[in-house]
Amino acid sequence: MSIVASIVFWMLAGTGLVLLFLVTILLAEICAGCWLPDPDDTLATFPRAARIAVLIPAHNEADGIAEVIRNVTSELRPGDRVLVVADNCTDDTYDVAIACGAEVIRRTDFVLRGKGFALEFGMSHLAADPPDVVIMVDADCLASRGSLLRIAAYAAARHRPVQAHYAMLPPAPEASASASMLIAAFAWHVKNKVRPLGLRRLGLPCHLMGSGMAFPWTVIAQAKLGTAELVEDQVLGLELAQAGHAPLFCSEALVTSLFPVSIEGQTTQRARWETGHLAVILRRLPGLLLEALANRNVELLVLACDAAVPPLAFLAILIAINFVLAIILISFGGSAIPLLIGCLSAIIFALSISIVWSQTFRNELPLIKIKSIPAYALGKLGLYGRAAIGGQREWVRTKRD
């Protein structure tokens, strides 16, 4: 075998083994999420937190903030607080929130932009009279009945951050008929419901998801929230795991939001999530994996390995590229080992998707729509190409409908 062929062989074999590792993680989480029983911890028996503050960062949310405040306040008890941070608003968010009875503070800073800075500003305000538990809810999310008290009680009892099930739903029946919308909802369901549920059933922590998060004050008060990270929630969860406070998943609690209808809104939202996730993989995970191994921090290792699994469309593209290159290698007389590894990765990936679809999402994503998945994945090549050359670097609010 020539030197060039040897280099290509080892590159493809190494990449193939990494992909095989990632799809094995995916399969294990999905199988646990679909088939393992829930752990024996009756959340209803946990004591309720003494004082709760719900922190809502809001940037130009005048049209929807009233419904969110009414939803939150209906869940709380006398003595609990609702704090809205009107962050760089140019609309009537502040006035609407005040009229709804919330405690509201203004933040104006056109240099330090983004949700993380708004949360840090709100935490600084709460520090004057700190609650026992802080719940963070996005300004476009609604909580199901009892969910906020449940995650607050869970966080207080376990002295750990707690993440509710954060669901993203198609905005209307006519929009839900779109294949791309349904496939996006399926990918979100896998990432934010099935996989963290699998980790919980294995007795392991989960990532934070950005909304429906409860924190004991003594834990979150030490965290650095004011960052320009595009996926500040995922980064926060990893940093809390470094400090020994890895988040727990509470599937019994639910917060929901809607996917945007407009193409502009969908593009902005997905670019922020996926570009941010890929940036975390490239910039943070190697160091976190080494730290977890050196310190024998099992929970940090679990979250780092979970975060290493890229968005499903990106993972599918990587598997396909590796597979094609392995075939080319064979055509030039190279070894078949990379192709065998690639075949195994593709089979495990397809099996993972088939299991989660058949067990949890077949009614929401009709079989006839599944044929659109390859086109959906290929349609993201532009997004991933932009991410490779720098991509989105600043937080951009998703355009509401």
C-alpha positions in Angstrom: 0.0 0.0 0.0 1.4 3.4 -1.0 2.1 6.1 1.5 -0.9 8.2 0.2 -3.2 5.1 0.4 -2.0 4.4 3.9 -2.8 8.0 5.0 -6.2 7.9 3.4 -6.9 4.5 5.0 -6.0 5.6 8.5 -8.0 8.9 8.1 -11.1 7.1 6.9 -10.7 4.3 9.5 -10.2 6.9 12.3 -13.1 9.0 11.2 -15.3 5.9 10.8 -14.5 4.8 14.4 -15.4 8.2 15.8 -18.7 8.1 13.9 -19.3 4.6 15.1 -18.8 5.8 18.7 -21.2 8.6 18.2 -24.0 6.5 16.7 -23.5 4.0 19.4 -24.1 6.7 22.0 -27.2 7.8 20.1 -28.6 4.2 19.9 -28.0 3.6 23.6 -29.8 6.8 24.6 -32.7 6.1 22.3 -33.1 2.5 23.4 -33.1 3.5 27.1 -35.5 6.4 26.3 -37.9 4.1 24.5 -37.8 0.9 26.5 -36.3 1.2 30.0 -38.7 1.9 32.9 -38.7 5.2 34.8 -36.5 5.3 37.9 -38.2 4.8 41.2 -38.3 8.4 42.4 -41.8 9.7 43.0 -41.4 13.4 42.3 -44.8 14.3 43.9 -43.3 13.4 47.3 -40.5 15.9 47.1 -40.9 19.0 49.4 -41.8 22.3 47.7 -39.3 25.0 47.6 -39.8 27.8 50.1 -39.5 30.8 47.6 -39.5 30.7 43.8 -38.5 33.4 41.4 -39.3 32.9 37.7 -36.8 34.8 35.5 -38.1 35.7 31.9 -35.6 37.4 29.5 -37.6 39.3 26.9 -36.4 41.1 23.8 -39.2 42.8 21.9 -41.9 40.4 23.1 -44.8 42.8 23.5 -47.1 40.7 21.4 -46.8 37.5 23.5 -45.4 38.4 26.9 -48.8 38.9 28.5 -49.9 35.3 27.9 -46.5 34.0 29.2 -46.8 36.1 32.4 -50.4 34.9 33.0 -49.4 31.3 32.5 -46.5 31.6 35.0 -48.4 33.5 37.7 -51.2 31.0 37.6 -48.7 28.4 38.7 -47.1 30.3 41.5 -48.0 30.9 45.2 -48.1 34.0 47.3 -44.6 35.2 47.9 -43.2 33.9 44.7 -41.9 36.4 42.1 -42.0 36.9 38.4 -39.1 39.0 37.1 -39.1 40.1 33.4 -35.9 41.5 31.9 -36.9 43.9 29.1 -33.6 43.4 27.2 -32.8 46.0 24.6 -36.4 46.4 23.8 -37.7 48.9 21.2 -41.4 47.9 21.6 -43.8 48.0 24.5 -42.5 44.8 26.3 -41.8 46.8 29.5 -45.2 48.4 29.7 -47.2 45.3 28.8 -45.3 43.2 31.5 -45.9 45.9 34.1 -49.6 46.0 33.3 -49.7 42.2 33.8 -48.4 42.5 37.3 -44.8 41.3 36.8 -41.7 42.8 38.3 -39.9 44.3 35.3 -36.4 45.8 34.9 -34.9 47.3 31.8 -31.5 46.4 30.3 -30.0 48.5 27.5 -26.6 47.4 26.2 -26.2 47.2 22.4 -22.7 45.8 22.7 -23.3 42.8 25.1 -26.3 41.3 23.3 -27.9 38.0 23.9 -30.0 36.0 26.3 -27.1 35.1 28.6 -26.4 38.8 29.4 -30.1 39.4 30.1 -30.1 36.4 32.5 -27.1 37.7 34.3 -28.7 41.1 34.6 -31.8 39.5 36.1 -29.8 37.4 38.5 -28.0 40.5 39.8 -31.3 42.1 40.5 -32.6 39.0 42.4 -29.4 38.9 44.5 -30.7 41.7 46.7 -33.4 39.4 48.0 -32.5 35.9 46.7 -35.1 33.2 46.4 -34.5 29.5 47.2 -35.0 28.4 43.6 -34.8 30.3 40.3 -36.7 29.1 37.2 -35.8 30.4 33.8 -38.5 30.5 31.1 -38.2 31.9 27.6 -40.7 34.7 26.7 -42.3 32.5 24.0 -42.9 29.4 26.2 -45.9 28.2 28.2 -45.7 25.7 31.1 -48.2 22.9 31.6 -50.2 22.9 34.8 -48.0 22.1 37.9 -44.8 21.9 35.9 -43.0 24.9 37.4 -43.7 23.9 41.0 -42.6 20.3 40.1 -39.2 21.3 38.8 -38.7 23.8 41.6 -39.4 21.1 44.2 -37.2 18.6 42.4 -34.3 21.2 42.3 -34.7 22.0 46.0 -34.9 18.4 47.0 -31.9 17.2 45.0 -29.9 20.5 45.2 -29.3 20.1 41.5 -30.4 22.0 38.4 -33.5 20.5 36.8 -34.6 20.6 33.2 -38.2 20.1 32.2 -39.2 18.6 28.9 -39.0 21.5 26.5 -41.2 20.7 23.5 -41.2 22.6 20.2 -44.5 22.2 18.2 -45.6 23.0 14.7 -47.5 26.3 14.9 -50.7 25.3 13.1 -52.3 22.3 11.3 -51.5 23.8 7.9 -47.9 24.4 8.8 -47.5 20.9 10.3 -48.3 19.4 6.9 -44.9 20.7 5.7 -42.4 17.8 5.6 -39.5 20.0 6.6 -41.4 21.3 9.7 -42.3 17.7 10.7 -38.8 16.5 10.3 -37.5 19.4 12.3 -40.0 18.6 15.1 -38.9 14.9 15.0 -35.2 15.9 15.4 -36.1 18.2 18.3 -38.1 15.4 19.9 -35.2 13.1 19.7 -32.8 15.6 21.1 -34.9 17.2 23.8 -37.2 14.3 24.9 -36.1 10.8 24.0 -32.3 11.2 24.6 -32.5 13.0 27.9 -35.2 10.6 29.0 -32.9 7.8 28.2 -30.1 9.4 30.2 -32.5 9.8 33.2 -33.5 6.2 33.0 -29.9 5.2 33.0 -29.4 7.3 36.2 -27.4 9.9 34.3 -27.7 13.8 34.0 -28.9 15.7 31.0 -28.1 18.9 29.2 -29.9 22.2 29.8 -32.3 23.2 27.0 -32.8 26.9 27.5 -36.3 27.1 29.0 -38.1 25.3 31.8 -34.9 25.2 33.9 -34.9 25.3 37.7 -31.8 26.0 39.8 -31.2 26.2 43.6 -30.0 29.7 44.3 -26.7 28.6 45.8 -25.9 26.7 42.6 -26.9 29.2 40.0 -25.6 32.2 41.9 -22.0 31.0 41.3 -22.5 30.4 37.5 -21.3 32.7 34.8 -24.3 33.5 32.7 -23.2 36.6 30.7 -21.6 35.0 27.7 -22.1 35.5 24.0 -22.5 31.7 23.4 -25.1 30.9 20.8 -26.1 27.8 22.8 -25.6 29.3 26.3 -27.9 26.7 27.9 -25.7 23.8 26.7 -22.5 25.5 27.8 -24.1 26.4 31.2 -25.0 22.7 31.8 -21.5 21.6 31.0 -20.0 24.2 33.3 -22.3 23.2 36.1 -21.3 19.6 35.6 -17.6 20.7 35.9 -18.6 22.3 39.3 -20.3 19.1 40.4 -23.9 20.2 39.7 -24.9 18.3 36.6 -28.6 18.9 35.6 -31.3 16.3 36.0 -34.2 15.7 33.6 -37.8 15.9 34.7 -40.0 14.5 31.9 -43.1 14.9 34.0 -42.8 18.7 33.7 -43.5 20.3 30.3 -42.9 23.7 28.7 -43.9 24.3 25.1 -43.1 26.7 22.3 -43.9 26.9 18.6 -41.6 26.6 15.6 -41.7 29.8 13.5 -43.7 29.7 10.3 -41.6 32.2 8.3 -38.6 30.9 6.4 -36.6 33.7 8.0 -37.5 32.7 11.5 -36.8 29.0 10.8 -33.4 29.8 9.2 -32.3 32.1 12.1 -33.4 29.6 14.7 -31.8 26.6 13.2 -28.6 28.4 12.4 -28.2 29.6 16.0 -28.9 26.1 17.4 -26.8 24.1 15.1 -23.9 26.5 14.5 -23.7 26.9 18.3 -23.7 23.2 18.9 -21.0 22.5 16.3 -18.9 25.4 17.8 -19.2 23.7 21.3 -18.0 20.4 19.8 -15.0 21.9 18.2 -13.9 24.4 20.8 -14.9 22.9 24.2 -15.4 19.2 24.1 -11.8 18.0 23.7 -10.7 19.9 26.8 -13.9 18.8 28.7 -13.3 15.1 27.9 -9.7 15.3 29.1 -10.8 17.1 32.3 -13.5 14.6 32.9 -11.1 11.7 32.6 -8.4 13.3 34.6 -10.8 14.2 37.5 -12.9 11.0 37.2 -15.9 13.2 36.8 -18.4 10.6 35.4 -21.3 13.1 35.0 -19.2 15.6 33.0 -17.9 12.7 30.8 -21.5 11.6 30.1 -22.6 15.1 29.1 -19.4 15.7 27.0 -20.0 12.4 25.1 -23.7 13.3 24.7 -22.8 16.8 23.4 -20.3 15.2 21.0 -23.3 13.7 19.0 -23.9 16.5 16.4 -27.3 17.4 15.0 -28.9 14.4 13.2 -28.8 15.9 9.7 -25.1 16.7 10.1 -24.3 13.3 11.5 -26.1 11.7 8.6 -24.1 13.7 6.1 -20.8 12.8 7.8 -21.7 9.1 7.7 -22.6 9.3 4.0 -19.4 11.2 3.1 -17.3 8.7 5.0 -19.1 5.8 3.3 -18.6 7.2 -0.2 -14.9 7.9 0.4 -14.5 4.3 1.7 -16.0 3.0 -1.6 -13.6 5.2 -3.6 -10.7 3.8 -1.5 -11.6 0.3 -2.4 -11.9 1.2 -6.1 -8.3 2.2 -6.0 -7.3 -1.1 -4.4 -7.4 0.0 -0.8 -8.6 -1.9 2.3 -12.3 -2.7 2.8 -12.1 -2.0 6.6 -13.2 1.6 6.4 -16.2 0.5 4.4 -17.1 -2.1 6.9 -16.9 0.4 9.7 -19.0 2.9 7.6 -21.6 0.2 6.9 -21.9 -0.6 10.6 -22.3 3.2 11.5 -25.0 3.6 8.8 -26.9 0.6 10.1 -26.8 1.7 13.7 -27.8 5.3 12.7 -30.7 4.0 10.6 -31.7 1.6 13.4 -31.7 4.4 16.0 -33.9 6.6 13.8 -36.3 3.7 13.1 -36.7 2.8 16.7 -37.5 6.3 17.9 -39.8 7.0 15.0 -41.8 3.7 15.4 -42.0 3.9 19.2 -42.7 7.6 19.8 -43.3 9.6 16.6 -45.0 7.6 13.9 -48.3 9.4 14.3 -46.8 12.9 14.1 -44.5 12.1 11.2 -46.4 10.0 8.6 -44.4 7.4 6.7 -45.0 9.3 3.4 -43.1 12.3 4.8 -40.0 10.3 5.7 -38.9 10.2 2.1 -38.1 13.9 2.4 -35.4 13.3 5.1 -32.5 13.1 2.6 -33.6 16.3 0.9 -34.0 17.9 4.3 -30.4 16.9 5.3 -28.9 18.1 2.0 -30.7 21.4 2.4 -28.6 22.1 5.4 -25.3 21.8 3.5 -25.2 25.6 3.1 -25.7 26.1 6.9 -22.9 23.7 7.7 -20.7 25.3 5.0 -21.1 28.7 6.6 -20.4 27.2 10.0 -17.2 25.7 8.7 -15.9 29.2 7.7 -17.0 30.9 10.8 -20.8 30.8 10.6 -23.1 32.8 12.9 -21.1 34.4 15.7 -23.6 36.7 17.4 -26.9 35.9 19.0 -29.9 36.8 16.8 -33.4 36.8 18.0 -35.7 34.4 16.1 -38.3 36.3 14.2 -41.8 35.7 15.8 -44.9 35.2 13.7 
